[in-house]
Amino acid sequence: GGLGAPTSEVMRALLALSGGSTVFAATRSTTADGAALIGRNVDWGDGGGRRRPVVAIVRPTDGSLAFVAAGWPLVGLPTVGVNEAGFALSFNFFLSEPRVGMLLPRWPHRRALQRATTVAEGIRIFEETRLLGISTFMVMADAAGDLAMVECIPSRCTVFRPEEDWFAQANHARTEAMVPHDRYRSPDSFLRRAGMEAAVRPPLGRLDPARAAGILRTRGAGPWPNASHVGNLYVLNAAVVHPASRTLWHATSMQPQAPFGPYLPFSPAPAPAPAPRPPLAADAGWEGEDAAREAAAIAEARRGIDAFEVERFAEAAGIWDRLAAAEPPVLDPVRLAWGRGLARWRLGEWEAAYEALAAVESGTDRVDVAAHGLVARARLADRLGRRAEALRLYRFALTHVDAHGEFAAFFAELREQAAAGLEAPLED
């Protein structure tokens, strides 16, 4: 109301948001004190700095439990939170089919923080809710050390219980009942989950809040900050939760380097509260020369994205060309190639676009970028009158996406384009 925006437009904007999250939950034999611990990166766009993270302490007057939760303005659902009873939850987006419900939802996501004192009670709240509003993976932990996750579509939930005392999660289904609804699972989700699992294993048995913050800063997919990994450029809310002490630490630094700065502690516990936990220190290299160079390159790349979005394609292409020419390189040249090629295409510079996209042929480990880039390069080859080259690239693209059948729905449209391109040059 304060924005003067129609309710329908607000809801459309909220439900159209897409993003990912990368989380781990650990307990008992895996943590230093035997208590549960959650580490979580919320991977969402920040709207060029306009969508800022918010930590809110909520103390209801209706008898509900007080809680602290991280999120951002206009989104009433907590991305991660803990209540005064020591029940914690962490929201991961689920690109299911269906994704949202059409009837007025009951939103158990916040109600669980207001009512649940244990993981068992949190699960019950979700399972008893028939109009959940939106699909989600909800990781739960409590002060007694219990862990679980509910996987929910708008009409029902199933429960995932880890076989060990810890697990990691990104944005794809794990339970047999929910995998058929997981139509749009992407390579990025699998890479982030694998990266989180690899980061958690070495300190198992010694996990504590400081080590959890270190895990959230992990880049295990090569040297590039703009790759699919745990500490990626889209972390808007980086948080560590220790349910037994009712503490949520939240990063104070902003996207695109949010996980790397210090974390401040917050607690919903009423007086007499436990002694406040200390802040978590920033990454040792946070203010070093390499970090400054990386920050400058990322800021420049984001300026290119801003220019592209308002159709200043020449400006965007120039920015990304300069970043691609940097020695030593800071950002992934294959991902830059995709942006450079697309910007030149929009300028009508077919030959330059075709040449810029050459890097995707040797970058097929960037599964999603390569799929888009190969089809785009094939279409450009046709436009340049190089039909034999276009056919080679279309076949390459089909081989590439068919090798990743687990992402069939995600690549369905690209596959259709490549198959059609083999029959005849595609129209723009």
C-alpha positions as CSV (number, residue, x, y, z in Angstrom):
1,G,0.0,0.0,0.0
2,G,2.8,2.4,0.8
3,L,4.3,1.8,-2.6
4,G,1.0,2.5,-4.3
5,A,1.3,-0.8,-6.1
6,P,-1.7,-3.0,-7.0
7,T,-1.8,-6.1,-4.8
8,S,-1.9,-8.3,-8.0
9,E,1.4,-6.8,-9.2
10,V,3.1,-7.2,-5.9
11,M,2.1,-10.9,-5.7
12,R,3.1,-11.5,-9.4
13,A,6.5,-10.0,-8.7
14,L,7.0,-12.1,-5.5
15,L,5.9,-15.3,-7.0
16,A,7.9,-14.7,-10.2
17,L,11.2,-14.4,-8.4
18,S,13.6,-17.2,-9.1
19,G,16.7,-18.1,-7.2
20,G,18.6,-20.8,-5.5
21,S,20.1,-21.5,-2.1
22,T,22.9,-23.7,-0.8
23,V,22.6,-25.1,2.8
24,F,24.0,-27.7,5.1
25,A,22.6,-29.0,8.4
26,A,24.7,-31.0,10.8
27,T,24.4,-32.5,14.3
28,R,25.6,-34.9,17.0
29,S,28.8,-36.7,15.8
30,T,29.6,-34.1,13.2
31,T,29.6,-30.9,15.4
32,A,32.1,-29.8,18.0
33,D,29.5,-29.6,20.8
34,G,27.1,-32.3,19.6
35,A,24.4,-29.7,18.9
36,A,22.7,-29.0,15.6
37,L,24.1,-26.4,13.2
38,I,22.8,-24.9,10.0
39,G,25.0,-23.0,7.4
40,R,23.2,-21.3,4.6
41,N,23.7,-19.1,1.6
42,V,20.5,-17.6,0.0
43,D,21.4,-17.2,-3.6
44,W,19.1,-14.5,-5.1
45,G,19.6,-11.4,-7.2
46,D,19.9,-8.1,-5.2
47,G,18.3,-5.9,-7.9
48,G,21.5,-4.0,-8.4
49,G,21.8,-3.2,-4.7
50,R,18.1,-2.3,-4.3
51,R,17.0,-5.5,-2.7
52,R,18.9,-5.5,0.6
53,P,18.9,-8.2,3.2
54,V,17.0,-7.6,6.4
55,V,17.3,-9.4,9.8
56,A,14.1,-9.0,11.9
57,I,13.5,-10.0,15.5
58,V,9.7,-10.7,15.9
59,R,8.1,-10.8,19.4
60,P,4.4,-11.5,18.9
61,T,1.8,-10.4,21.4
62,D,-0.6,-13.2,20.8
63,G,1.3,-15.9,22.7
64,S,3.3,-17.1,19.7
65,L,7.0,-17.8,20.0
66,A,9.5,-15.0,19.4
67,F,11.9,-15.6,16.5
68,V,14.7,-14.0,14.5
69,A,14.6,-14.4,10.7
70,A,16.5,-13.2,7.7
71,G,14.8,-12.1,4.5
72,W,14.2,-8.8,2.6
73,P,11.4,-6.2,2.4
74,L,8.1,-7.2,0.9
75,V,8.8,-10.9,1.2
76,G,6.9,-12.1,4.3
77,L,8.5,-15.6,4.3
78,P,11.7,-16.2,6.3
79,T,14.6,-17.5,4.3
80,V,16.3,-18.7,7.5
81,G,15.3,-18.3,11.2
82,V,15.3,-19.6,14.7
83,N,12.8,-19.2,17.5
84,E,13.1,-18.8,21.3
85,A,12.5,-22.6,21.7
86,G,15.5,-23.4,19.6
87,F,13.6,-24.6,16.5
88,A,15.3,-23.4,13.2
89,L,14.3,-23.6,9.6
90,S,15.9,-22.7,6.3
91,F,13.9,-22.1,3.0
92,N,15.2,-23.5,-0.3
93,F,13.3,-22.6,-3.5
94,F,11.8,-25.6,-5.4
95,L,11.1,-25.1,-9.1
96,S,8.4,-27.7,-9.1
97,E,5.4,-28.4,-11.4
98,P,3.1,-26.9,-10.1
99,R,5.1,-24.2,-8.4
100,V,2.5,-22.0,-6.7
101,G,-1.1,-22.6,-5.5
102,M,-4.0,-20.7,-6.9
103,L,-6.0,-20.6,-3.6
104,L,-5.3,-18.3,-0.6
105,P,-2.4,-20.1,1.1
106,R,-1.9,-20.7,4.8
107,W,1.9,-20.0,4.8
108,P,3.3,-22.6,7.3
109,H,6.8,-21.3,6.6
110,R,6.4,-18.5,9.1
111,R,3.8,-20.2,11.3
112,A,6.4,-23.0,12.1
113,L,8.7,-20.4,13.6
114,Q,5.8,-19.0,15.6
115,R,4.6,-22.4,16.9
116,A,7.1,-25.3,16.6
117,T,9.5,-26.2,19.5
118,T,10.9,-29.3,17.8
119,V,11.6,-30.6,14.3
120,A,8.7,-33.1,14.8
121,E,6.3,-30.2,15.4
122,G,7.7,-28.3,12.5
123,I,7.1,-31.3,10.2
124,R,3.5,-31.7,11.5
125,I,2.7,-28.1,10.8
126,F,3.8,-28.5,7.2
127,E,2.1,-31.8,6.7
128,E,-1.2,-30.6,8.1
129,T,-1.3,-27.5,5.9
130,R,-3.2,-28.3,2.7
131,L,-2.7,-24.9,1.0
132,L,1.0,-24.2,1.3
133,G,1.2,-21.4,-1.3
134,I,4.6,-22.1,-2.8
135,S,6.8,-25.1,-3.3
136,T,9.8,-25.4,-1.0
137,F,12.5,-27.5,0.5
138,M,12.5,-26.6,4.2
139,V,15.5,-27.7,6.2
140,M,14.8,-28.0,10.0
141,A,16.9,-28.4,13.1
142,D,16.2,-28.0,16.8
143,A,17.9,-27.5,20.2
144,A,17.8,-31.3,20.9
145,G,19.9,-32.0,17.8
146,D,17.2,-33.4,15.5
147,L,17.4,-32.7,11.7
148,A,15.0,-33.2,8.8
149,M,13.8,-31.6,5.6
150,V,10.3,-31.3,4.2
151,E,9.9,-31.2,0.4
152,C,6.7,-29.5,-0.5
153,I,4.6,-28.7,-3.5
154,P,1.6,-26.3,-2.9
155,S,-0.7,-29.2,-1.9
156,R,1.4,-31.6,0.1
157,C,4.8,-32.4,1.7
158,T,7.1,-35.4,2.1
159,V,9.8,-35.8,4.7
160,F,13.5,-36.4,4.0
161,R,15.7,-37.8,6.8
162,P,19.5,-38.0,6.2
163,E,21.2,-41.4,6.6
164,E,24.1,-39.6,8.5
165,D,24.2,-36.8,11.0
166,W,24.4,-34.2,8.3
167,F,23.3,-33.4,4.8
168,A,23.6,-30.6,2.2
169,Q,20.8,-29.3,0.0
170,A,20.4,-27.0,-3.0
171,N,17.3,-26.8,-5.3
172,H,16.5,-30.3,-6.4
173,A,14.2,-33.0,-4.9
174,R,15.6,-35.9,-2.9
175,T,12.5,-37.9,-2.0
176,E,10.9,-40.5,-4.4
177,A,7.5,-38.7,-4.2
178,M,8.8,-35.3,-5.2
179,V,11.3,-36.2,-8.0
180,P,8.5,-36.5,-10.6
181,H,7.5,-32.9,-9.7
182,D,11.1,-31.6,-10.1
183,R,10.7,-30.7,-13.8
184,Y,13.3,-28.0,-14.0
185,R,16.3,-29.3,-12.0
186,S,19.4,-27.5,-13.3
187,P,23.1,-28.2,-13.5
188,D,23.8,-25.3,-11.2
189,S,21.8,-26.9,-8.3
190,F,23.8,-30.1,-8.5
191,L,27.1,-28.3,-8.6
192,R,26.3,-26.2,-5.6
193,R,25.1,-29.1,-3.6
194,A,28.2,-31.1,-4.5
195,G,30.4,-28.1,-3.6
196,M,28.7,-27.8,-0.2
197,E,29.1,-31.5,0.5
198,A,32.8,-31.3,-0.4
199,A,33.3,-28.3,1.9
200,V,31.5,-29.9,4.9
201,R,33.3,-33.3,4.9
202,P,36.9,-32.2,6.0
203,P,35.8,-30.6,9.3
204,L,33.2,-33.2,10.2
205,G,33.4,-33.9,14.0
206,R,34.7,-30.3,14.5
207,L,32.0,-28.2,13.0
208,D,31.2,-25.0,14.9
209,P,29.8,-21.6,13.9
210,A,33.2,-20.2,12.7
211,R,33.9,-23.3,10.6
212,A,30.4,-23.0,9.2
213,A,31.1,-19.5,8.1
214,G,34.3,-20.8,6.4
215,I,32.2,-23.4,4.5
216,L,29.9,-20.8,3.2
217,R,32.8,-19.0,1.6
218,T,34.0,-22.1,-0.3
219,R,34.7,-21.9,-4.0
220,G,35.4,-25.4,-5.1
221,A,34.6,-25.2,-8.8
222,G,37.9,-23.7,-10.0
223,P,39.2,-20.2,-9.5
224,W,36.4,-18.2,-11.0
225,P,34.1,-16.3,-8.7
226,N,31.3,-16.3,-11.4
227,A,31.0,-20.1,-11.3
228,S,28.5,-22.4,-9.7
229,H,29.7,-23.0,-6.2
230,V,28.9,-22.4,-2.6
231,G,30.3,-18.9,-2.1
232,N,28.8,-17.6,-5.4
233,L,28.0,-14.0,-6.5
234,Y,24.3,-14.3,-5.8
235,V,24.5,-14.8,-2.1
236,L,22.2,-12.2,-0.6
237,N,21.7,-13.7,2.9
238,A,24.6,-15.7,4.3
239,A,23.7,-17.1,7.8
240,V,24.8,-19.6,10.4
241,V,22.3,-20.9,13.0
242,H,23.0,-22.6,16.3
243,P,19.5,-23.7,17.6
244,A,20.7,-24.7,21.1
245,S,21.9,-21.2,21.9
246,R,19.0,-19.6,19.9
247,T,21.6,-17.7,17.8
248,L,21.5,-16.6,14.1
249,W,24.7,-15.0,12.7
250,H,24.1,-13.0,9.6
251,A,26.8,-11.6,7.2
252,T,27.2,-7.8,7.3
253,S,28.8,-7.5,3.9
254,M,26.6,-7.1,0.8
255,Q,26.3,-9.0,-2.4
256,P,28.3,-9.9,-4.5
257,Q,30.8,-10.8,-1.8
258,A,28.4,-11.3,1.1
259,P,29.8,-14.6,2.6
260,F,33.3,-13.2,3.1
261,G,32.8,-10.4,5.5
262,P,32.0,-10.6,9.3
263,Y,28.8,-12.1,10.7
264,L,26.9,-10.5,13.6
265,P,24.9,-12.6,16.1
266,F,21.1,-12.1,16.7
267,S,18.8,-13.9,19.2
268,P,15.1,-13.9,19.9
269,A,15.6,-15.3,23.4
270,P,13.8,-13.3,26.1
271,A,15.5,-12.3,29.3
272,P,17.2,-13.9,31.0
273,A,18.9,-14.7,27.7
274,P,22.1,-16.7,27.4
275,A,25.3,-14.7,27.2
276,P,25.5,-13.2,23.7
277,R,27.6,-15.1,21.3
278,P,30.6,-13.2,19.7
279,P,30.6,-12.1,16.0
280,L,32.2,-14.4,13.4
281,A,35.4,-13.0,11.9
282,A,35.7,-12.0,8.3
283,D,37.6,-14.2,5.8
284,A,41.4,-13.7,6.2
285,G,41.7,-12.5,2.6
286,W,38.7,-10.2,2.7
287,E,40.7,-6.9,2.5
288,G,43.7,-8.2,0.5
289,E,44.9,-7.1,-2.9
290,D,43.4,-10.1,-4.7
291,A,40.0,-9.5,-3.1
292,A,40.1,-5.9,-4.2
293,R,40.9,-6.8,-7.8
294,E,38.2,-9.4,-7.8
295,A,35.6,-6.9,-6.3
296,A,36.5,-4.3,-9.0
297,A,36.1,-6.9,-11.8
298,I,32.7,-8.1,-10.4
299,A,31.5,-4.5,-10.1
300,E,32.5,-3.8,-13.7
301,A,30.7,-7.0,-14.9
302,R,27.6,-6.0,-13.0
303,R,27.7,-2.6,-14.8
304,G,27.7,-4.5,-18.0
305,I,24.6,-6.4,-17.0
306,D,22.9,-3.2,-16.1
307,A,23.8,-1.7,-19.5
308,F,22.5,-4.8,-21.3
309,E,19.2,-4.8,-19.5
310,V,18.5,-1.3,-20.7
311,E,19.6,-2.2,-24.2
312,R,22.9,-0.3,-24.2
313,F,24.4,-3.3,-25.9
314,A,27.6,-1.6,-27.2
315,E,28.4,-0.4,-23.7
316,A,27.8,-3.9,-22.3
317,A,29.9,-5.6,-25.0
318,G,32.8,-3.1,-24.4
319,I,32.8,-3.8,-20.6
320,W,32.8,-7.6,-21.1
321,D,35.5,-7.4,-23.8
322,R,37.8,-5.5,-21.4
323,L,37.2,-8.1,-18.7
324,A,37.9,-11.0,-21.1
325,A,41.2,-9.3,-22.1
326,A,42.4,-8.9,-18.5
327,E,45.7,-10.6,-17.7
328,P,45.6,-12.6,-15.5
329,P,41.9,-13.2,-16.0
330,V,39.6,-12.7,-13.0
331,L,36.2,-13.9,-14.3
332,D,35.4,-17.1,-16.2
333,P,36.1,-16.5,-19.9
334,V,33.5,-19.0,-21.0
335,R,30.7,-17.2,-19.1
336,L,32.0,-13.9,-20.3
337,A,32.0,-15.3,-23.9
338,W,28.2,-16.0,-23.6
339,G,27.5,-12.4,-22.6
340,R,29.9,-10.9,-25.2
341,G,28.4,-13.0,-28.0
342,L,24.8,-12.1,-27.0
343,A,25.6,-8.4,-26.8
344,R,27.2,-8.5,-30.3
345,W,24.3,-10.4,-31.6
346,R,21.9,-7.7,-30.4
347,L,24.1,-5.1,-32.2
348,G,23.8,-7.1,-35.4
349,E,27.5,-7.8,-35.4
350,W,27.2,-11.4,-36.5
351,E,30.8,-12.2,-37.2
352,A,32.0,-10.7,-33.9
353,A,29.3,-12.6,-32.0
354,Y,30.2,-15.8,-33.7
355,E,33.9,-15.4,-32.8
356,A,33.1,-14.4,-29.2
357,L,31.2,-17.6,-28.7
358,A,34.1,-19.8,-29.8
359,A,35.1,-20.3,-26.1
360,V,31.9,-22.3,-25.3
361,E,33.1,-25.3,-27.4
362,S,35.9,-25.9,-24.9
363,G,33.8,-25.1,-21.9
364,T,31.3,-27.9,-21.9
365,D,31.9,-28.5,-18.1
366,R,29.8,-25.3,-17.7
367,V,26.9,-27.4,-18.8
368,D,24.2,-24.7,-19.0
369,V,26.3,-22.0,-20.5
370,A,27.7,-24.4,-23.2
371,A,24.2,-25.5,-24.2
372,H,23.0,-22.0,-24.8
373,G,26.2,-20.9,-26.4
374,L,26.4,-23.8,-28.9
375,V,22.9,-23.3,-30.1
376,A,23.5,-19.5,-30.5
377,R,26.7,-20.1,-32.4
378,A,25.0,-22.5,-34.7
379,R,22.3,-20.0,-35.5
380,L,25.0,-17.3,-36.1
381,A,26.8,-19.7,-38.5
382,D,23.6,-20.1,-40.5
383,R,23.2,-16.3,-40.6
384,L,26.7,-16.0,-41.9
385,G,26.0,-18.6,-44.7
386,R,28.1,-21.3,-43.1
387,R,25.6,-24.1,-43.2
388,A,28.0,-27.0,-42.8
389,E,29.4,-25.3,-39.6
390,A,25.9,-24.7,-38.3
391,L,25.0,-28.4,-38.8
392,R,28.2,-29.4,-36.9
393,L,27.3,-27.1,-34.0
394,Y,23.7,-28.2,-33.8
395,R,24.9,-31.8,-33.6
396,F,27.4,-30.8,-30.9
397,A,24.6,-29.1,-29.0
398,L,22.3,-32.1,-29.2
399,T,25.1,-34.5,-28.1
400,H,25.9,-32.2,-25.2
401,V,22.3,-31.9,-23.8
402,D,21.5,-35.5,-24.4
403,A,24.6,-36.4,-22.3
404,H,22.8,-34.7,-19.4
405,G,19.4,-36.3,-19.6
406,E,18.8,-35.5,-15.9
407,F,18.2,-32.0,-17.0
408,A,15.9,-32.9,-19.9
409,A,13.1,-30.4,-19.0
410,F,15.6,-27.6,-18.3
411,F,17.0,-28.0,-21.8
412,A,13.8,-29.0,-23.6
413,E,13.4,-25.7,-25.5
414,L,17.1,-25.6,-26.5
415,R,16.9,-29.2,-27.7
416,E,13.9,-28.4,-29.9
417,Q,15.8,-25.4,-31.4
418,A,18.8,-27.6,-32.2
419,A,16.7,-30.3,-33.7
420,A,14.8,-27.8,-35.8
421,G,18.1,-26.2,-36.9
422,L,19.3,-29.5,-38.4
423,E,16.2,-29.4,-40.7
424,A,16.5,-25.8,-41.8
425,P,18.1,-22.5,-40.7
426,L,16.1,-21.0,-37.8
427,E,14.3,-17.7,-38.1
428,D,15.0,-15.0,-35.5
